[in-house]
Amino acid sequence: MMKKIAIVLTSTVSLLALLLVAPTAYGASPNPGKSCKPGEIGSQATFKDAKEGQQTLTCGRLGKKHLWVITKITVPANLDSKYIKVTGDTSGGAVLGKPKGQPPTSLFSADIVKGGGATAGAGATVTVHYTLMAWSTGKIVESSWTSGQTATFPLSGVIKGWQDGIPGMREGGRRLLIVPPALGYGATAQGPIAANETLVFVVDLVKVG
């Protein structure tokens, strides 16, 4: 009888141990800020947030702790702002709708995809893909996607709209910038861009530095 009880107790303890250990062993639905295991460092998982959309999490080390951290947030690649609709994913050039209403008189910025790489600071050198539309005509003036060549330059050497609008972007991100004339080319025409034109840019940040 004693042997039988011992077997039952052993089985019960084993089952409880399994129930307690199982969530950790399986990574238990990784969440931002939750613990991960040392052996999982560098591994990635996905997490869907009701507001931010699909997120990519990476197991990393913070001091003595191992935590799941957000390395990329992907907002559905379809932004319909009060000014313009932008669709498309970052594997190709953005598709823009026609501008709506009156253009903004100050810089308008909106992230379509939030990147997970290095962050561009003021004056940083960046490598980007971009699409440029003229507000007044609703026509694409230029796109690096068409040529297949990215552009690399220091932010200190470009229009004010980019100097103010690009910092804070992270590698892998896509941002809509609507640049009023005062922060663009002003009263000076630039080739196909008319004087006092509002510029609509969709910028994909490929690399910082």
Secondary structure, 3 states (H helix, E strand, C coil): CHHHHHHHHHHHHHHHHHHHHHHHHCCCCCCCCCECCHHHCCCEEEEEECCCEEEEEEEEEECCEEEEEEEEEECCCEEECCCCEEECCCCCCCEECCCCCCCCCCCEEEEEEECCCCECCCCCEEEEEEEEEECCCCEEEEEHHHHCCCEEEEHHHCCHHHHHHCCCCECCCEEEEEECHHHCCCCCCECCECCCCCEEEEEEEEEEC
